[in-house]
């Protein structure tokens, strides 16, 4: 259980450092993640529409 806490806090610290050190890159990463999510949802909607 201790390892899980260390990894969680380490991950949070890494994200915080990344946001502070490279905010433009962090924004691009978030934008890319949202674009991927919206593209996947659109593809799923097209699939469902083509079923009928």
NORQUIJO-V424650 format. One record per run of one state. SS is the DSSP state (hx for helix, st for strand, lp for the rest). FROM is the first residue (numbers start at 0). TO is the last residue. If there is no record, write none. Layout:
ss,from,to
SS,FROM,TO
SS,FROM,TO
//
This chain:
ss,from,to
lp,0,0
hx,1,20
lp,21,21
hx,22,50
lp,51,51
//
